[in-house]
Amino acid sequence: MSTNLDVALVVELRAAGVANAYAAGDPEYQPALLGFNRDISHTPEIVAVPHTVAEVVTTVTFANRHNLPVRVLGKGHGAQAPITDGIAIATDQLAFVSVDAETRTARVGAGATWTDVLSAAAPRGLAALCGSAPHVGVVGYLLGGGIGPVGRTFGFAADHVRSISVVTADGGLVRADAEFNQDLFWALRGGKGGFGVVVEVEIDLFPLATIYGGALFYAGEDTPAVLRTFAEWSRDLPDEMTTSVAMLRLPPLPELPEPLRGRFVCAVRIGYVGAAEDAEALMTPIREVARPLIDGVGEMPYAEIGRVHADPVDPMRVMEGGILLDEFDTAAADALLTASGPTVEVPLAAVEVRRLGGALSRMPEPPNAVGGRDAAYSLHVVGAPVPELLHSLIPQVIGGLFAGMEPWATGGTQVNFFGRANMPGDKVTSWSPEVAARLLEVRRKHDPAGRFPYPLHGEAI
Ligand SMILES: Cc1cc2nc3c(=O)[nH]c(=O)nc-3n(C[C@H](O)[C@H](O)[C@H](O)COP(=O)(O)OP(=O)(O)OC[C@H]3O[C@@H](n4cnc5c(N)ncnc54)[C@H](O)[C@@H]3O)c2cc1C
């Protein structure tokens, strides 16, 4: 319900030049707030949908005048709490992609997805370092680091950002790069939120038309053997091989291949940058562990990288969480099987272990704020999208699973995999205490009044 005050504010913001600003009574208000995670409903006083950078500047200046908090909406994959006050800035209309094949770079506007970048880069034989789900927003992903299906070869996506343009709390448009505004450039690559509204990023592209990749799907009864083999096999891999294993409880959807429909399956995901023969030789232990239901690993166009994980694309209700691990040995595999293996009935859609390391563990030049570089594995758990369990049983089950994995945990999290099933106050563990302190310093310097709230210790947003 909009109040007279909200309506007056919207009228004033429109008059200031942001034509697409809406309060709760406007028919455009709800659709502008919708994101991937439909379990979260935002109710800010105003949602602004700027079409230009100048409109972003106007919106932030307006927020300063009225002392309103500002929060940024990308594609909603990382939404963690409802926005209940102030101004939400939806970035969809700022989206654009411009590829420069000569310098192998792309300029990408806020609101663009990796799918947009892949489509623009692929015809030039170039690849962009997206994550498992290309429909995720580019900016939100990069701000958190970005661990993708070829991450061990290239590192975090944030390691390959050349410049970032951001509207800061004083309403200024600032370019941060290796030379200018170095503190912001360091913080924005991995430090996630609370620094301003990123309007554009310039990223590296890579001459990579194909990879050897995809997924092997094993039957539920083969899961223990696959998980234990993965634990041993994944320990000593070359940087060319990026891999993960996931226990999936798949819904009975007609679009899924018949052997997977409505079943518990175990998927091993592969992203190999190099010769197919080398990848195949490397994969022998995994291929020999059992007969897969589907072997979908082979040479594939990089543009189809989303097939490796085949994450759900349609908006859904998400309750998720993640922790980082020092190690994933066969005892860790057994602990995971005890908590969520094929013989256990738990309302979990996906339990995924990604091998980190390789280039992900190396700090780029100039350094950035990406956390979790020293972890060997990440564990990410997504609850089943069952509305009546999402806020009761599912977070309890995920919490219990994390408790069972404590002997292997680093005690830290990775901010892109941090979710509502984590303890809210643990978000700060996405960075070392030194990096977290430096991020706070940068936030305080560029946003002394806290215009862009970014709770790290469980404070309300
Ligand atoms: C299906 C799925 C698969 C995923 N796979 C991976 C993966 O493989 N690797 C990985 O690293 N992560 C992965 N993620 C996590 C994802 O990268 C983050 O949730 C990311 O924040 C998503 O960006 P978004 O624009 O879609 O989300 P949003 O929820 O809209 O944005 C998340 C946060 O980012 C900030 N933000 C977004 N845009 C801006 C901007 N223009 N200016 C300032 N701040 C901004 C805001 O703080 C916002 O709250 C996945 C998530 C999902 C749901």
The ligand as an SDF file (V2000), in Angstrom:
LIG
                    3D

 53 58  0  0  0  0  0  0  0  0999 V2000
   20.9130  -20.7140  -10.2420 C   0  0  0  0  0  0  0  0  0  0  0  0
   22.0820  -19.9510   -9.6830 C   0  0  0  0  0  0  0  0  0  0  0  0
   23.3690  -20.3160  -10.0730 C   0  0  0  0  0  0  0  0  0  0  0  0
   24.4730  -19.6030   -9.5900 C   0  0  0  0  0  0  0  0  0  0  0  0
   25.7300  -19.9920   -9.9780 N   0  0  0  0  0  0  0  0  0  0  0  0
   26.8130  -19.3230   -9.5180 C   0  0  0  0  0  0  0  0  0  0  0  0
   28.1190  -19.7140   -9.9040 C   0  0  0  0  0  0  0  0  0  0  0  0
   28.3080  -20.6610  -10.6530 O   0  0  0  0  0  0  0  0  0  0  0  0
   29.1660  -19.0070   -9.4080 N   0  0  0  0  0  0  0  0  0  0  0  0
   29.0090  -17.9250   -8.5950 C   0  0  0  0  0  0  0  0  0  0  0  0
   29.9920  -17.2940   -8.2090 O   0  0  0  0  0  0  0  0  0  0  0  0
   27.7670  -17.5340   -8.2050 N   0  0  0  0  0  0  0  0  0  0  0  0
   26.6800  -18.2280   -8.6390 C   0  0  0  0  0  0  0  0  0  0  0  0
   25.4280  -17.8480   -8.2330 N   0  0  0  0  0  0  0  0  0  0  0  0
   25.2950  -16.7240   -7.3160 C   0  0  0  0  0  0  0  0  0  0  0  0
   25.1720  -15.4200   -8.1090 C   0  0  0  0  0  0  0  0  0  0  0  0
   26.3650  -15.1360   -8.7750 O   0  0  0  0  0  0  0  0  0  0  0  0
   24.8590  -14.2570   -7.1690 C   0  0  0  0  0  0  0  0  0  0  0  0
   23.6410  -14.5260   -6.5280 O   0  0  0  0  0  0  0  0  0  0  0  0
   24.7820  -12.9280   -7.9080 C   0  0  0  0  0  0  0  0  0  0  0  0
   24.6390  -11.9090   -6.9570 O   0  0  0  0  0  0  0  0  0  0  0  0
   23.6150  -12.8980   -8.8410 C   0  0  0  0  0  0  0  0  0  0  0  0
   23.4680  -11.6360   -9.4410 O   0  0  0  0  0  0  0  0  0  0  0  0
   21.9950  -11.1500   -9.8180 P   0  0  0  0  0  0  0  0  0  0  0  0
   22.0990   -9.8770  -10.5440 O   0  0  0  0  0  0  0  0  0  0  0  0
   21.3290  -12.2510  -10.5630 O   0  0  0  0  0  0  0  0  0  0  0  0
   21.3410  -11.0420   -8.3840 O   0  0  0  0  0  0  0  0  0  0  0  0
   20.7610   -9.8950   -7.4550 P   0  0  0  0  0  0  0  0  0  0  0  0
   20.1010  -10.6600   -6.3670 O   0  0  0  0  0  0  0  0  0  0  0  0
   19.8740   -8.9770   -8.1900 O   0  0  0  0  0  0  0  0  0  0  0  0
   21.9890   -9.1000   -6.9060 O   0  0  0  0  0  0  0  0  0  0  0  0
   22.6630   -9.5520   -5.7470 C   0  0  0  0  0  0  0  0  0  0  0  0
   23.3250   -8.4060   -5.0510 C   0  0  0  0  0  0  0  0  0  0  0  0
   24.3570   -7.9130   -5.8820 O   0  0  0  0  0  0  0  0  0  0  0  0
   24.4620   -6.5170   -5.7470 C   0  0  0  0  0  0  0  0  0  0  0  0
   24.2510   -5.8930   -7.0640 N   0  0  0  0  0  0  0  0  0  0  0  0
   23.6930   -6.4280   -8.1670 C   0  0  0  0  0  0  0  0  0  0  0  0
   23.7620   -5.5530   -9.1900 N   0  0  0  0  0  0  0  0  0  0  0  0
   24.3530   -4.4450   -8.7150 C   0  0  0  0  0  0  0  0  0  0  0  0
   24.7240   -3.1900   -9.2820 C   0  0  0  0  0  0  0  0  0  0  0  0
   24.4680   -2.8950  -10.5650 N   0  0  0  0  0  0  0  0  0  0  0  0
   25.3310   -2.2840   -8.4960 N   0  0  0  0  0  0  0  0  0  0  0  0
   25.5880   -2.5430   -7.2010 C   0  0  0  0  0  0  0  0  0  0  0  0
   25.2650   -3.6980   -6.6080 N   0  0  0  0  0  0  0  0  0  0  0  0
   24.6600   -4.6560   -7.3500 C   0  0  0  0  0  0  0  0  0  0  0  0
   23.4410   -6.0910   -4.7350 C   0  0  0  0  0  0  0  0  0  0  0  0
   24.0630   -6.0580   -3.4620 O   0  0  0  0  0  0  0  0  0  0  0  0
   22.4380   -7.2030   -4.7750 C   0  0  0  0  0  0  0  0  0  0  0  0
   21.7560   -7.3460   -3.5650 O   0  0  0  0  0  0  0  0  0  0  0  0
   24.3000  -18.5380   -8.6890 C   0  0  0  0  0  0  0  0  0  0  0  0
   23.0020  -18.1960   -8.2630 C   0  0  0  0  0  0  0  0  0  0  0  0
   21.9100  -18.8940   -8.7540 C   0  0  0  0  0  0  0  0  0  0  0  0
   20.5250  -18.5420   -8.2760 C   0  0  0  0  0  0  0  0  0  0  0  0
  1  2  1  0
  2  3  1  0
  2 52  2  0
  3  4  2  0
  4  5  1  0
  4 50  1  0
  5  6  2  0
  6  7  1  0
  6 13  1  0
  7  8  2  0
  7  9  1  0
  9 10  1  0
 10 11  2  0
 10 12  1  0
 12 13  2  0
 13 14  1  0
 14 15  1  0
 14 50  1  0
 15 16  1  0
 16 17  1  0
 16 18  1  0
 18 19  1  0
 18 20  1  0
 20 21  1  0
 20 22  1  0
 22 23  1  0
 23 24  1  0
 24 25  2  0
 24 26  1  0
 24 27  1  0
 27 28  1  0
 28 29  2  0
 28 30  1  0
 28 31  1  0
 31 32  1  0
 32 33  1  0
 33 34  1  0
 33 48  1  0
 34 35  1  0
 35 36  1  0
 35 46  1  0
 36 37  1  0
 36 45  1  0
 37 38  2  0
 38 39  1  0
 39 40  1  0
 39 45  2  0
 40 41  1  0
 40 42  2  0
 42 43  1  0
 43 44  2  0
 44 45  1  0
 46 47  1  0
 46 48  1  0
 48 49  1  0
 50 51  2  0
 51 52  1  0
 52 53  1  0
M  END
$$$$
